[in-house]
Amino acid sequence: MGSDYKPTFLAVGIIFPILAGIVVALRFKARRLVKQPLQTDDWLALVALIFAYGFTAIVLTGSRMGNLGGHMEFDEMGIPQIGPWYKYFAITNYAMIIVWNACVGITKLSIAFLYKRIFGTRGFNMISWATIGLLVAWTIAFVLVGIFPCSPISDGWTTEVTTNCINAPATYTAGVASNIGLDIIILVIPIHQVWKLHMPLRRKIGVAMIFALGSFVIITGIIRLVLLINAFGALENPMWRDITYEYSPPMLWTIVELNLGVMCACLPLMRPVWRASMQSPWATKLLSSFSSLRYSSKQSKGSSYQSFDKHDEMEMGIVNSGKTSPTASGRTR
């Protein structure tokens, strides 16, 4: 048997939530820099972060009390031995599924509301509301499946064999696969709108690449799906049901997926923070040391947080109440 995953769970469970928390805090700072009120997408990003933290806490609890990441013990016949820890493993696994479904759904809703705010044309609003409706339906459906996998619910974490539960491998695989499909939809939706914006080609490419960072979430989701299928396949072998160990890789990648998803939902709004940091004294001194970047030092002199241009407003999704920003809408009439 190989070494267990418990130290890796601890490292991943500390690093990625910290990074996600920093990015969400910078999102709120960006809103303050441009003196704009917080919108629905901002609050949804915060709620998604809370769920990502909750999922991480549940996984770490399962690792410490439910042997998640460790190996099971087997008797002389190769039959796995169930100890008192199994109850904690089963309960935390039950909670993980519910929280994961809620977290990925809310993260995507944050992105969808952001798109609606930035690209506020009449036609795109219809696409946005259809996407939001699809995301709400998906989230509710899979959260309910996670809450009620068995009848009674307690059969979901019992050590006894029961036939009153859904086909968990098939259901969870379907949830992860459909989640990847939704990620692809969310990734593709804004590309056409970005190319319609009135800005230089270089800026359009930059904005499109920022939105395309969501592809990293798709990649982690695919990796998690493959690992989940492999884990279920390994557990079908009656002679090797080391469930606490085989189930660990997909759970590790789930921590990465959730926190990375929250970060990607915030990155399109980071330009004001970046510009403000480049105008700070330490950045001015650093940039002025490179002769090829002297213009940056010149720009920073006498500048302030009020020096944001229309492109910053587009990237922040700033629109007047009930009106569409000309920058974002282009020729809509």
Kinemage of the C-alpha trace (Angstrom):
@kinemage 1
@onewidth
@group {chain A} dominant
@subgroup {mainchain}
@vectorlist {calphas} color= white
{ca met a 1} P 0.000 0.000 0.000
{ca gly a 2} L 1.156 3.511 -0.784
{ca ser a 3} L 1.362 6.374 1.635
{ca asp a 4} L -1.894 8.056 2.576
{ca tyr a 5} L -3.299 11.388 1.388
{ca lys a 6} L -3.927 12.995 4.767
{ca pro a 7} L -0.954 15.437 4.669
{ca thr a 8} L -1.937 16.419 1.118
{ca phe a 9} L -5.509 17.094 2.239
{ca leu a 10} L -4.198 19.437 4.928
{ca ala a 11} L -1.887 21.319 2.539
{ca val a 12} L -4.470 21.709 -0.238
{ca gly a 13} L -7.176 22.540 2.314
{ca ile a 14} L -5.112 25.464 3.594
{ca ile a 15} L -3.512 26.899 0.461
{ca phe a 16} L -6.441 27.070 -1.956
{ca pro a 17} L -9.039 28.531 0.455
{ca ile a 18} L -6.547 31.251 1.425
{ca leu a 19} L -5.976 32.126 -2.232
{ca ala a 20} L -9.721 32.176 -2.919
{ca gly a 21} L -10.345 34.404 0.088
{ca ile a 22} L -7.694 36.885 -1.084
{ca val a 23} L -9.178 37.074 -4.577
{ca val a 24} L -12.721 37.650 -3.279
{ca ala a 25} L -11.418 40.384 -0.954
{ca leu a 26} L -9.706 42.030 -3.942
{ca arg a 27} L -12.986 41.860 -5.860
{ca phe a 28} L -14.691 43.852 -3.110
{ca lys a 29} L -11.745 46.263 -3.044
{ca ala a 30} L -12.099 46.783 -6.798
{ca arg a 31} L -15.729 47.795 -6.320
{ca arg a 32} L -14.683 50.270 -3.643
{ca leu a 33} L -11.920 51.764 -5.818
{ca val a 34} L -14.401 52.704 -8.531
{ca lys a 35} L -16.951 53.807 -5.916
{ca gln a 36} L -19.680 51.471 -7.095
{ca pro a 37} L -22.159 49.570 -4.897
{ca leu a 38} L -21.960 45.814 -4.559
{ca gln a 39} L -24.229 43.910 -6.902
{ca thr a 40} L -25.905 40.497 -6.926
{ca asp a 41} L -22.900 38.814 -8.564
{ca asp a 42} L -20.569 40.151 -5.857
{ca trp a 43} L -22.681 38.776 -3.030
{ca leu a 44} L -23.099 35.437 -4.814
{ca ala a 45} L -19.305 35.180 -5.116
{ca leu a 46} L -19.042 35.693 -1.355
{ca val a 47} L -21.691 33.036 -0.699
{ca ala a 48} L -19.855 30.648 -3.045
{ca leu a 49} L -16.644 31.273 -1.096
{ca ile a 50} L -18.428 30.410 2.157
{ca phe a 51} L -19.645 27.132 0.652
{ca ala a 52} L -16.138 26.388 -0.653
{ca tyr a 53} L -14.817 26.938 2.870
{ca gly a 54} L -17.558 24.701 4.227
{ca phe a 55} L -16.684 21.931 1.789
{ca thr a 56} L -13.002 22.171 2.707
{ca ala a 57} L -13.826 22.028 6.417
{ca ile a 58} L -15.993 18.937 5.876
{ca val a 59} L -13.225 17.191 3.923
{ca leu a 60} L -10.624 17.969 6.599
{ca thr a 61} L -13.031 16.693 9.261
{ca gly a 62} L -13.523 13.507 7.274
{ca ser a 63} L -9.759 13.123 6.943
{ca arg a 64} L -9.156 13.535 10.662
{ca met a 65} L -12.138 11.649 12.097
{ca gly a 66} L -13.315 9.448 9.215
{ca asn a 67} L -9.973 8.159 7.909
{ca leu a 68} L -10.461 9.863 4.522
{ca gly a 69} L -7.106 9.698 2.776
{ca gly a 70} L -5.912 6.750 4.841
{ca his a 71} L -5.984 3.013 4.188
{ca met a 72} L -8.532 0.618 5.611
{ca glu a 73} L -7.580 -2.499 7.511
{ca phe a 74} L -8.353 -5.926 6.040
{ca asp a 75} L -8.710 -9.283 7.728
{ca glu a 76} L -6.984 -12.488 6.658
{ca met a 77} L -9.674 -13.094 4.030
{ca gly a 78} L -9.151 -9.642 2.502
{ca ile a 79} L -12.422 -8.281 3.843
{ca pro a 80} L -12.265 -4.595 4.895
{ca gln a 81} L -12.794 -3.954 8.596
{ca ile a 82} L -15.289 -1.251 9.513
{ca gly a 83} L -14.444 0.720 12.648
{ca pro a 84} L -16.120 3.543 14.585
{ca trp a 85} L -14.538 6.009 12.134
{ca tyr a 86} L -16.840 4.839 9.334
{ca lys a 87} L -19.801 6.793 10.663
{ca tyr a 88} L -17.822 10.037 10.375
{ca phe a 89} L -16.604 9.064 6.914
{ca ala a 90} L -20.139 8.363 5.701
{ca ile a 91} L -21.698 11.480 7.253
{ca thr a 92} L -18.991 13.806 5.916
{ca asn a 93} L -19.313 12.198 2.484
{ca tyr a 94} L -23.073 12.827 2.617
{ca ala a 95} L -22.488 16.495 3.534
{ca met a 96} L -19.773 16.950 0.881
{ca ile a 97} L -22.123 16.026 -1.940
{ca ile a 98} L -24.751 18.555 -0.845
{ca val a 99} L -22.269 21.390 -0.322
{ca trp a 100} L -20.440 20.688 -3.596
{ca asn a 101} L -23.649 20.919 -5.625
{ca ala a 102} L -24.626 24.178 -3.917
{ca cys a 103} L -21.154 25.701 -4.285
{ca val a 104} L -20.678 25.034 -8.005
{ca gly a 105} L -24.217 26.204 -8.735
{ca ile a 106} L -23.845 29.484 -6.833
{ca thr a 107} L -20.417 30.133 -8.393
{ca lys a 108} L -21.892 29.803 -11.883
{ca leu a 109} L -24.831 32.018 -10.918
{ca ser a 110} L -22.368 34.698 -9.827
{ca ile a 111} L -20.716 34.551 -13.249
{ca ala a 112} L -24.069 34.582 -15.062
{ca phe a 113} L -25.257 37.666 -13.154
{ca leu a 114} L -21.908 39.318 -13.889
{ca tyr a 115} L -22.404 38.695 -17.614
{ca lys a 116} L -25.909 40.120 -17.388
{ca arg a 117} L -24.576 43.259 -15.722
{ca ile a 118} L -21.693 43.800 -18.138
{ca phe a 119} L -23.375 42.900 -21.416
{ca gly a 120} L -26.744 44.504 -20.749
{ca thr a 121} L -28.268 44.381 -24.235
{ca arg a 122} L -31.847 43.216 -24.687
{ca gly a 123} L -30.884 40.099 -26.642
{ca phe a 124} L -28.149 39.137 -24.245
{ca asn a 125} L -30.456 39.628 -21.265
{ca met a 126} L -32.671 36.876 -22.648
{ca ile a 127} L -29.646 34.578 -22.904
{ca ser a 128} L -28.582 35.546 -19.387
{ca trp a 129} L -31.975 34.840 -17.834
{ca ala a 130} L -32.224 31.509 -19.671
{ca thr a 131} L -28.773 30.566 -18.364
{ca ile a 132} L -29.686 31.665 -14.842
{ca gly a 133} L -32.880 29.604 -14.981
{ca leu a 134} L -30.946 26.547 -16.141
{ca leu a 135} L -28.383 26.991 -13.360
{ca val a 136} L -31.053 27.414 -10.677
{ca ala a 137} L -32.872 24.286 -11.870
{ca trp a 138} L -29.641 22.255 -11.990
{ca thr a 139} L -28.567 23.413 -8.528
{ca ile a 140} L -31.922 22.705 -6.886
{ca ala a 141} L -32.232 19.301 -8.554
{ca phe a 142} L -28.818 18.006 -7.543
{ca val a 143} L -28.928 19.525 -4.060
{ca leu a 144} L -32.211 17.698 -3.469
{ca val a 145} L -30.731 14.457 -4.819
{ca gly a 146} L -27.818 14.959 -2.430
{ca ile a 147} L -30.137 15.550 0.532
{ca phe a 148} L -32.445 12.612 -0.206
{ca pro a 149} L -30.266 9.809 -1.642
{ca cys a 150} L -31.958 7.154 0.497
{ca ser a 151} L -35.250 6.437 2.188
{ca pro a 152} L -34.949 6.983 5.065
{ca ile a 153} L -32.101 9.516 4.759
{ca ser a 154} L -30.107 7.823 7.528
{ca asp a 155} L -29.554 4.830 5.246
{ca gly a 156} L -27.041 7.003 3.444
{ca trp a 157} L -24.502 6.610 6.224
{ca thr a 158} L -25.404 3.269 7.763
{ca thr a 159} L -22.929 0.373 7.796
{ca glu a 160} L -25.685 -2.051 6.904
{ca val a 161} L -26.474 -3.105 3.343
{ca thr a 162} L -29.578 -1.332 2.044
{ca thr a 163} L -31.482 -1.298 -1.233
{ca asn a 164} L -33.380 1.908 -0.555
{ca cys a 165} L -30.756 4.247 -2.080
{ca ile a 166} L -30.168 5.636 -5.532
{ca asn a 167} L -27.333 4.402 -7.733
{ca ala a 168} L -24.730 6.693 -6.199
{ca pro a 169} L -21.884 6.175 -8.739
{ca ala a 170} L -24.182 6.833 -11.703
{ca thr a 171} L -25.829 9.857 -10.069
{ca tyr a 172} L -22.601 11.482 -8.910
{ca thr a 173} L -20.932 10.868 -12.273
{ca ala a 174} L -23.901 12.453 -14.035
{ca gly a 175} L -23.692 15.460 -11.722
{ca val a 176} L -19.988 15.999 -12.358
{ca ala a 177} L -20.333 15.489 -16.129
{ca ser a 178} L -23.280 17.886 -16.435
{ca asn a 179} L -21.384 20.392 -14.300
{ca ile a 180} L -18.557 20.347 -16.863
{ca gly a 181} L -21.122 20.937 -19.608
{ca leu a 182} L -22.447 23.984 -17.763
{ca asp a 183} L -18.882 25.260 -17.327
{ca ile a 184} L -18.402 25.092 -21.089
{ca ile a 185} L -21.622 27.047 -21.647
{ca ile a 186} L -20.521 29.702 -19.152
{ca leu a 187} L -17.131 29.913 -20.888
{ca val a 188} L -18.532 30.338 -24.402
{ca ile a 189} L -21.347 32.828 -23.681
{ca pro a 190} L -19.291 36.071 -23.317
{ca ile a 191} L -16.812 35.551 -26.185
{ca his a 192} L -19.099 36.938 -28.914
{ca gln a 193} L -20.041 39.940 -26.767
{ca val a 194} L -16.393 40.785 -26.084
{ca trp a 195} L -15.635 41.043 -29.803
{ca lys a 196} L -18.515 43.510 -30.248
{ca leu a 197} L -17.025 45.956 -27.721
{ca his a 198} L -15.595 49.281 -28.916
{ca met a 199} L -11.983 48.859 -27.841
{ca pro a 200} L -8.613 48.096 -29.446
{ca leu a 201} L -8.037 44.532 -30.646
{ca arg a 202} L -5.261 44.031 -28.105
{ca arg a 203} L -7.634 44.948 -25.279
{ca lys a 204} L -10.351 42.669 -26.665
{ca ile a 205} L -7.924 39.741 -26.709
{ca gly a 206} L -6.890 40.537 -23.146
{ca val a 207} L -10.488 40.671 -21.892
{ca ala a 208} L -11.360 37.460 -23.758
{ca met a 209} L -8.377 35.703 -22.189
{ca ile a 210} L -9.510 36.811 -18.724
{ca phe a 211} L -12.913 35.246 -19.282
{ca ala a 212} L -11.195 32.173 -20.775
{ca leu a 213} L -9.463 31.562 -17.429
{ca gly a 214} L -12.602 29.613 -16.597
{ca ser a 215} L -11.141 26.852 -18.766
{ca phe a 216} L -8.910 25.950 -15.821
{ca val a 217} L -12.047 25.021 -13.883
{ca ile a 218} L -13.148 22.835 -16.800
{ca ile a 219} L -9.775 21.093 -16.786
{ca thr a 220} L -9.939 20.416 -13.036
{ca gly a 221} L -13.514 19.186 -13.463
{ca ile a 222} L -12.450 16.730 -16.169
{ca ile a 223} L -9.552 15.490 -14.024
{ca arg a 224} L -11.952 15.028 -11.112
{ca leu a 225} L -14.445 13.168 -13.316
{ca val a 226} L -11.759 10.745 -14.526
{ca leu a 227} L -10.534 10.151 -10.973
{ca leu a 228} L -14.087 9.638 -9.744
{ca ile a 229} L -14.806 7.045 -12.443
{ca asn a 230} L -11.520 5.280 -11.618
{ca ala a 231} L -12.384 5.284 -7.913
{ca phe a 232} L -15.829 3.795 -8.500
{ca gly a 233} L -14.258 1.178 -10.781
{ca ala a 234} L -11.705 0.217 -8.148
{ca leu a 235} L -14.394 -0.073 -5.484
{ca glu a 236} L -16.392 -2.515 -7.598
{ca asn a 237} L -13.699 -5.107 -6.997
{ca pro a 238} L -14.874 -7.092 -3.936
{ca met a 239} L -11.263 -7.979 -3.096
{ca trp a 240} L -10.149 -4.348 -2.939
{ca arg a 241} L -12.562 -1.964 -1.307
{ca asp a 242} L -10.153 0.504 0.238
{ca ile a 243} L -12.811 3.180 -0.053
{ca thr a 244} L -11.200 5.774 2.216
{ca tyr a 245} L -8.063 5.720 0.078
{ca glu a 246} L -9.543 5.299 -3.409
{ca tyr a 247} L -12.039 8.099 -2.816
{ca ser a 248} L -9.308 10.599 -1.852
{ca pro a 249} L -7.937 11.824 -5.230
{ca pro a 250} L -11.299 13.088 -6.531
{ca met a 251} L -11.946 14.801 -3.181
{ca leu a 252} L -8.567 16.553 -3.354
{ca trp a 253} L -9.341 17.845 -6.810
{ca thr a 254} L -12.779 18.935 -5.653
{ca ile a 255} L -11.182 21.297 -3.126
{ca val a 256} L -9.084 22.715 -5.962
{ca glu a 257} L -12.083 22.926 -8.305
{ca leu a 258} L -14.353 24.808 -5.902
{ca asn a 259} L -11.818 27.370 -4.757
{ca leu a 260} L -10.424 27.849 -8.258
{ca gly a 261} L -13.964 28.356 -9.552
{ca val a 262} L -14.539 31.164 -7.051
{ca met a 263} L -11.260 32.785 -8.075
{ca cys a 264} L -12.082 32.587 -11.783
{ca ala a 265} L -15.463 34.197 -11.101
{ca cys a 266} L -13.641 37.220 -9.647
{ca leu a 267} L -10.682 37.644 -12.013
{ca pro a 268} L -12.551 39.596 -14.741
{ca leu a 269} L -13.027 42.392 -12.171
{ca met a 270} L -9.406 42.733 -11.070
{ca arg a 271} L -8.238 45.465 -13.476
{ca pro a 272} L -8.916 48.417 -11.102
{ca val a 273} L -6.905 46.697 -8.366
{ca trp a 274} L -4.082 46.015 -10.812
{ca arg a 275} L -4.004 49.623 -12.006
{ca ala a 276} L -4.083 50.911 -8.432
{ca ser a 277} L -1.194 48.645 -7.441
{ca met a 278} L 0.844 49.839 -10.447
{ca gln a 279} L 0.321 53.437 -9.288
{ca ser a 280} L 1.623 52.776 -5.779
{ca pro a 281} L 5.051 54.134 -4.741
{ca trp a 282} L 6.722 50.723 -4.522
{ca ala a 283} L 5.550 49.780 -7.996
{ca thr a 284} L 6.744 53.112 -9.367
{ca lys a 285} L 10.224 52.549 -7.967
{ca leu a 286} L 10.334 48.994 -9.268
{ca leu a 287} L 9.195 49.894 -12.772
{ca ser a 288} L 11.466 52.923 -13.006
{ca ser a 289} L 14.487 50.643 -12.528
{ca phe a 290} L 13.847 49.163 -15.963
{ca ser a 291} L 14.610 51.578 -18.765
{ca ser a 292} L 12.205 49.827 -21.119
{ca leu a 293} L 9.320 50.575 -18.760
{ca arg a 294} L 10.027 54.228 -17.985
{ca tyr a 295} L 6.679 55.261 -19.365
{ca ser a 296} L 5.027 53.386 -16.506
{ca ser a 297} L 6.843 55.563 -14.003
{ca lys a 298} L 5.786 58.660 -15.894
{ca gln a 299} L 2.161 57.579 -15.903
{ca ser a 300} L 2.160 56.969 -12.173
{ca lys a 301} L 3.202 60.499 -11.227
{ca gly a 302} L 0.287 62.528 -10.003
{ca ser a 303} L -2.143 59.689 -10.602
{ca ser a 304} L -4.893 58.574 -8.262
{ca tyr a 305} L -7.527 55.915 -7.906
{ca gln a 306} L -9.873 58.103 -9.951
{ca ser a 307} L -7.877 57.532 -13.164
{ca phe a 308} L -9.940 54.590 -14.411
{ca asp a 309} L -11.099 54.749 -18.014
{ca lys a 310} L -14.164 53.435 -19.794
{ca his a 311} L -12.526 50.073 -20.351
{ca asp a 312} L -12.151 49.703 -16.585
{ca glu a 313} L -15.852 50.407 -16.264
{ca met a 314} L -16.670 47.715 -18.822
{ca glu a 315} L -14.478 45.204 -17.061
{ca met a 316} L -16.075 46.118 -13.728
{ca gly a 317} L -19.536 45.723 -15.266
{ca ile a 318} L -20.620 49.209 -14.231
{ca val a 319} L -24.003 50.107 -15.655
{ca asn a 320} L -26.528 52.668 -14.524
{ca ser a 321} L -29.680 51.358 -12.928
{ca gly a 322} L -32.035 50.278 -15.679
{ca lys a 323} L -29.668 51.490 -18.397
{ca thr a 324} L -27.012 49.846 -20.508
{ca ser a 325} L -23.460 51.173 -20.611
{ca pro a 326} L -22.639 52.414 -24.141
{ca thr a 327} L -19.231 50.847 -23.828
{ca ala a 328} L -20.671 47.426 -23.214
{ca ser a 329} L -23.643 47.532 -25.503
{ca gly a 330} L -22.086 48.864 -28.659
{ca arg a 331} L -24.669 49.370 -31.415
{ca thr a 332} L -27.822 47.947 -29.918
{ca arg a 333} L -30.403 50.207 -31.469
